[in-house]
Structures are given as C-alpha cells and as structure tokens.
Amino acid sequence: MEDIIENQARFTHMAQGTPEDWQIIAGAFGPFAQQLPDRILAHLQLLQGDCGGFPVDRLTHCLQTATLAYRDGKDEEYVVCALLHDIGDTLGSYNHADVAAVLLEPFVSEENHWMVKHHAIFQGYYFFQYLGMDRNLREQFRDHPCYGRTLEFVERYDAPAFDAGGEVLPLAFFEPMLRRVFAQPRKSLYQQAVDP
C-alpha cells in the first residue's frame, strides 16, 4: 500500500495540491497519453460483431469507409478520420459523431474535425425521411467552407461502406497511420505542458 501512495498525489481536494503532487500526476500523464492509440484500437474492436441492424458490423463499416478513402488517395489524416468516424457508436448512441469528433479534435485539422462532427447530419439525407425527420437538415450548412468536404465524405466513403462483399483492409493495415496521427496533439488545453 505504501508503494502506491508514494506514486500518487496525497490531496483530497485539488486546492490542497502541492507542486510535488502535480509532478507525480504530470509524470504519470505522459506514459498514459502515449497509450492512447492502444486504447483507441481496443475500443474499435468493441464494434466488431455489433451490426445494430445494418448489413455489416460497425467495425467492418469503419474499416470499409477507411479503405474506400485510402484507395481514393486521401491523405493519412483523412483516412484515420474515416476509420474513426463511428467510434462513438458504443458510448454516444444519440451523438456518435460528436464523440468521434471530440476524440479527433486535438490531432486533426479543423476541416477534418468539422467533417467528422457533422457527418451524421449529412448522412441523414439518405434516411431521415423514414424517421419523420428532415432529410435536408444538412442544407443549413450549405454556405460553410466544409460543406463540400463533408458531402464528399458521406457520398463517396461513408454511405457506400455497407457492402459485405466489398474490400475491407484489416485494422492492422491502418494501425501505423493511427499511431502517427495520434503521436502528438496539434492543439489542446494542455498544449504548453505537453510540447517537447
């Protein structure tokens, strides 16, 4: 028990934290943050076997979306966004795109972040009318600079990625890309503390 306490802060309220406490916490943060790609890969595995009524399981859909983007020559960051666009399905049943966007935000461009965050509204064009919703909800963003990018993502990569007979590159193929994209945040509340 004493060994654990030596490697942990001792405060019971953050206002009581000492510089030594925060050095302990900062020292633990680096190794934990470096394992983020491993946690993302593990979470993607949770999508395997979960079809949610769709023709393919959620992992296959994510892999096929990324495969389509990769085969079309999209850059690595875009392909990783395609891979992770539905990672929020397990925790964000009512806002899956927001969950994925929050995960990606520190590591990707504003354009790719916006695309992932809004893809659910854009894909609604294909089915919102069957749920009593407005299929043209995406039109509220018609004048946004990322409208065309998001429309292309949904039309070319997301919407057609439910083909059980279509090409699906394995997760291991995308893993090095994911690790590179998540190697260092571009922007974060803690940027000053994490920059080398």
Kinemage of the C-alpha trace (Angstrom):
@kinemage 1
@onewidth
@group {chain A} dominant
@subgroup {mainchain}
@vectorlist {calphas} color= white
{ca met a 1} P 0.000 0.000 0.000
{ca glu a 2} L 2.814 2.422 0.860
{ca asp a 3} L 4.375 1.935 -2.620
{ca ile a 4} L 1.140 3.016 -4.292
{ca ile a 5} L 0.891 6.095 -2.069
{ca glu a 6} L 4.460 7.127 -2.941
{ca asn a 7} L 3.443 7.291 -6.605
{ca gln a 8} L 0.176 9.120 -6.009
{ca ala a 9} L -0.759 12.648 -5.052
{ca arg a 10} L -1.951 12.995 -1.479
{ca phe a 11} L -4.616 15.689 -1.678
{ca thr a 12} L -8.327 15.138 -1.114
{ca his a 13} L -9.287 18.434 -2.780
{ca met a 14} L -7.433 19.932 -5.738
{ca ala a 15} L -6.925 23.187 -3.823
{ca gln a 16} L -4.635 21.237 -1.475
{ca gly a 17} L -2.362 20.005 -4.277
{ca thr a 18} L 1.335 20.724 -3.903
{ca pro a 19} L 3.960 21.120 -6.652
{ca glu a 20} L 5.146 17.626 -5.709
{ca asp a 21} L 1.635 16.241 -6.165
{ca trp a 22} L 1.385 17.782 -9.605
{ca gln a 23} L 4.811 16.464 -10.598
{ca ile a 24} L 3.594 12.963 -9.719
{ca ile a 25} L 0.459 13.486 -11.807
{ca ala a 26} L 2.391 15.040 -14.716
{ca gly a 27} L 4.854 12.139 -14.594
{ca ala a 28} L 2.005 9.653 -14.908
{ca phe a 29} L 0.311 11.612 -17.693
{ca gly a 30} L 2.991 11.105 -20.337
{ca pro a 31} L 3.016 7.299 -20.346
{ca phe a 32} L -0.783 7.212 -20.118
{ca ala a 33} L -1.177 9.639 -23.040
{ca gln a 34} L 1.270 7.630 -25.155
{ca gln a 35} L -1.042 4.625 -24.812
{ca leu a 36} L -3.983 6.488 -26.391
{ca pro a 37} L -3.611 4.703 -29.750
{ca asp a 38} L -3.777 1.350 -27.946
{ca arg a 39} L -6.988 2.360 -26.182
{ca ile a 40} L -8.487 3.578 -29.462
{ca leu a 41} L -7.631 0.307 -31.194
{ca ala a 42} L -9.155 -1.651 -28.316
{ca his a 43} L -12.299 0.452 -28.470
{ca leu a 44} L -12.605 -0.091 -32.223
{ca gln a 45} L -12.628 -3.831 -31.508
{ca leu a 46} L -15.821 -3.295 -29.490
{ca leu a 47} L -17.542 -2.504 -32.794
{ca gln a 48} L -16.844 -5.999 -34.131
{ca gly a 49} L -19.952 -8.162 -34.257
{ca asp a 50} L -22.261 -5.217 -33.469
{ca cys a 51} L -24.472 -4.785 -36.513
{ca gly a 52} L -27.198 -2.650 -34.974
{ca gly a 53} L -29.470 -3.865 -37.776
{ca phe a 54} L -27.072 -2.750 -40.520
{ca pro a 55} L -25.875 -5.137 -43.283
{ca val a 56} L -22.337 -5.263 -41.808
{ca asp a 57} L -20.992 -4.830 -38.297
{ca arg a 58} L -19.787 -1.429 -37.171
{ca leu a 59} L -16.098 -2.341 -37.323
{ca thr a 60} L -16.440 -3.583 -40.898
{ca his a 61} L -18.217 -0.337 -41.787
{ca cys a 62} L -15.405 1.755 -40.275
{ca leu a 63} L -12.726 -0.326 -41.979
{ca gln a 64} L -14.541 -0.210 -45.307
{ca thr a 65} L -15.000 3.570 -45.052
{ca ala a 66} L -11.269 3.966 -44.404
{ca thr a 67} L -10.435 1.510 -47.195
{ca leu a 68} L -12.501 3.483 -49.703
{ca ala a 69} L -10.843 6.744 -48.660
{ca tyr a 70} L -7.377 5.167 -48.798
{ca arg a 71} L -7.981 3.609 -52.228
{ca asp a 72} L -9.190 7.014 -53.441
{ca gly a 73} L -5.860 8.582 -52.476
{ca lys a 74} L -6.934 10.544 -49.412
{ca asp a 75} L -4.154 11.570 -47.046
{ca glu a 76} L -3.347 9.676 -43.873
{ca glu a 77} L -5.161 12.032 -41.504
{ca tyr a 78} L -8.328 11.855 -43.605
{ca val a 79} L -8.121 8.047 -43.718
{ca val a 80} L -7.797 7.903 -39.922
{ca cys a 81} L -10.839 10.178 -39.619
{ca ala a 82} L -12.702 7.784 -41.900
{ca leu a 83} L -11.602 4.863 -39.730
{ca leu a 84} L -12.769 6.533 -36.503
{ca his a 85} L -15.858 8.420 -37.699
{ca asp a 86} L -18.237 5.962 -35.991
{ca ile a 87} L -16.122 5.002 -32.973
{ca gly a 88} L -18.648 6.890 -30.853
{ca asp a 89} L -21.436 4.416 -31.633
{ca thr a 90} L -20.860 2.450 -28.423
{ca leu a 91} L -20.858 5.393 -25.991
{ca gly a 92} L -22.758 8.063 -27.903
{ca ser a 93} L -25.865 6.356 -29.201
{ca tyr a 94} L -27.556 9.745 -29.572
{ca asn a 95} L -24.474 11.743 -30.640
{ca his a 96} L -21.915 9.350 -32.074
{ca ala a 97} L -20.413 11.924 -34.444
{ca asp a 98} L -19.746 14.315 -31.558
{ca val a 99} L -17.932 11.594 -29.612
{ca ala a 100} L -15.670 10.787 -32.569
{ca ala a 101} L -15.041 14.478 -33.246
{ca val a 102} L -14.026 15.161 -29.645
{ca leu a 103} L -11.557 12.280 -29.753
{ca leu a 104} L -10.018 13.513 -33.012
{ca glu a 105} L -10.082 17.266 -32.374
{ca pro a 106} L -6.631 17.700 -30.761
{ca phe a 107} L -4.937 15.730 -33.550
{ca val a 108} L -6.540 16.729 -36.856
{ca ser a 109} L -7.209 19.799 -38.979
{ca glu a 110} L -10.245 21.985 -38.391
{ca glu a 111} L -11.642 20.761 -41.716
{ca asn a 112} L -11.382 17.092 -40.816
{ca his a 113} L -12.748 17.734 -37.325
{ca trp a 114} L -15.775 19.565 -38.777
{ca met a 115} L -16.346 16.798 -41.310
{ca val a 116} L -16.452 14.088 -38.646
{ca lys a 117} L -18.536 16.191 -36.257
{ca his a 118} L -21.207 16.861 -38.889
{ca his a 119} L -21.199 13.635 -40.907
{ca ala a 120} L -24.290 12.275 -39.109
{ca ile a 121} L -26.377 15.244 -40.258
{ca phe a 122} L -25.125 14.859 -43.831
{ca gln a 123} L -25.782 11.109 -43.979
{ca gly a 124} L -29.306 11.811 -42.769
{ca tyr a 125} L -30.132 12.753 -46.357
{ca tyr a 126} L -30.430 9.041 -47.072
{ca phe a 127} L -32.792 8.079 -44.241
{ca phe a 128} L -34.085 10.922 -42.054
{ca gln a 129} L -37.342 10.981 -44.022
{ca tyr a 130} L -38.043 7.407 -42.880
{ca leu a 131} L -37.758 8.520 -39.257
{ca gly a 132} L -40.038 11.537 -39.579
{ca met a 133} L -37.072 13.914 -39.814
{ca asp a 134} L -35.973 16.460 -42.396
{ca arg a 135} L -33.598 14.763 -44.828
{ca asn a 136} L -32.320 18.172 -45.925
{ca leu a 137} L -31.085 19.155 -42.481
{ca arg a 138} L -27.578 19.425 -43.924
{ca glu a 139} L -28.680 22.379 -46.051
{ca gln a 140} L -28.337 24.665 -43.024
{ca phe a 141} L -24.581 24.320 -43.643
{ca arg a 142} L -24.711 24.959 -47.407
{ca asp a 143} L -22.522 28.079 -47.087
{ca his a 144} L -19.994 26.554 -44.684
{ca pro a 145} L -16.491 26.078 -46.143
{ca cys a 146} L -16.526 22.372 -45.142
{ca tyr a 147} L -19.917 21.579 -46.679
{ca gly a 148} L -18.446 20.087 -49.878
{ca arg a 149} L -15.790 18.136 -47.984
{ca thr a 150} L -18.382 16.569 -45.680
{ca leu a 151} L -20.782 15.863 -48.534
{ca glu a 152} L -17.989 14.079 -50.408
{ca phe a 153} L -17.019 12.074 -47.308
{ca val a 154} L -20.568 10.815 -46.844
{ca glu a 155} L -21.327 10.181 -50.522
{ca arg a 156} L -18.022 8.533 -51.524
{ca tyr a 157} L -16.865 6.766 -48.368
{ca asp a 158} L -19.418 6.567 -45.531
{ca ala a 159} L -22.696 5.808 -47.321
{ca pro a 160} L -21.366 3.060 -49.629
{ca ala a 161} L -19.412 1.282 -46.858
{ca phe a 162} L -22.077 -1.306 -46.013
{ca asp a 163} L -21.090 -3.813 -48.692
{ca ala a 164} L -20.488 -7.269 -47.191
{ca gly a 165} L -18.684 -8.211 -50.399
{ca gly a 166} L -16.649 -5.014 -50.643
{ca glu a 167} L -12.955 -4.605 -49.943
{ca val a 168} L -12.049 -4.225 -46.277
{ca leu a 169} L -8.407 -3.718 -45.362
{ca pro a 170} L -7.612 -5.109 -41.890
{ca leu a 171} L -7.272 -2.920 -38.824
{ca ala a 172} L -3.548 -3.785 -38.711
{ca phe a 173} L -3.137 -2.009 -42.060
{ca phe a 174} L -4.420 1.263 -40.577
{ca glu a 175} L -2.713 0.950 -37.201
{ca pro a 176} L 0.558 2.676 -38.193
{ca met a 177} L -1.418 5.586 -39.662
{ca leu a 178} L -3.473 5.898 -36.491
{ca arg a 179} L -0.332 5.873 -34.355
{ca arg a 180} L 1.246 8.640 -36.442
{ca val a 181} L -1.865 10.849 -36.369
{ca phe a 182} L -2.200 10.430 -32.597
{ca ala a 183} L 1.525 10.806 -31.855
{ca gln a 184} L 1.350 14.469 -30.834
{ca pro a 185} L -1.636 16.795 -30.394
{ca arg a 186} L -1.784 19.920 -32.539
{ca lys a 187} L -3.990 21.738 -30.096
{ca ser a 188} L -5.000 21.023 -26.531
{ca leu a 189} L -5.824 22.818 -23.326
{ca tyr a 190} L -2.620 21.221 -22.048
{ca gln a 191} L -0.522 22.087 -25.133
{ca gln a 192} L 2.066 24.070 -23.216
{ca ala a 193} L 2.562 21.198 -20.796
{ca val a 194} L 2.884 18.503 -23.461
{ca asp a 195} L 5.028 20.240 -26.103
{ca pro a 196} L 8.591 18.863 -26.136
